[in-house]
Amino acid sequence: MSDRELHKAVCSECGQECEVPFKPDP
């Protein structure tokens, strides 16, 4: 795994927007 792509994600607990190095579930 060489791709360091960041994906926008929203924490389901706190509702804060963040970026994760993996593809979040829709």
N, C-alpha and C positions, 0 to 999 in steps of 0.2 A: 504493500500500500504506500504509494509515493505521493498520492495527491493530498495536498493540505488545504483542500477547499473548505471554506467556512460557510455554514448555512445558518440563516436566521431561524431562531426558534424561540418559542415563548414558554416560560416555565409554567407547567400546569398547576403548580402549588402556589406560587407567589404572583404569577401573571407578568413577571418581568421579561423584557425581551433580551435575548442574549445570542451569542454565536457559538455554534458547536462544530467541531471538526468532522462530524459525520452527518449523514442525511437523516434528519428527524422523521419520525412516522407522521403521516398526514393526520 
